[in-house]
């Protein structure tokens, strides 16, 4: 996740909200309660995330994040195999 955040220049707060929304499936209201911020602030953060990543829908973020994580996993597996 850290690599994904670095690639897309997400702030720590944006990364946190991305995980809560995309990975855990929390609604904006649930996120606002958990993070003690307004729903409007959650929407603003999610809009910033989508703009940075270049998608128009929060639903598009899950496959991008999943592909990135799987790609990173494959690269680390190949590195590990070469070391042995």
Long-range contacts (C-beta under 8 A, 24 or more apart in sequence): 1-65, 1-69, 3-68, 3-72, 4-65, 4-68, 4-69, 7-68, 8-49, 8-52, 8-53, 9-52, 10-49, 10-52, 13-45, 14-45, 14-48, 14-49, 14-52, 17-42, 17-45, 17-46, 17-49, 18-46, 18-49, 18-61, 18-65, 21-46, 21-58, 21-61, 22-58, 22-61, 22-62, 22-65, 23-65
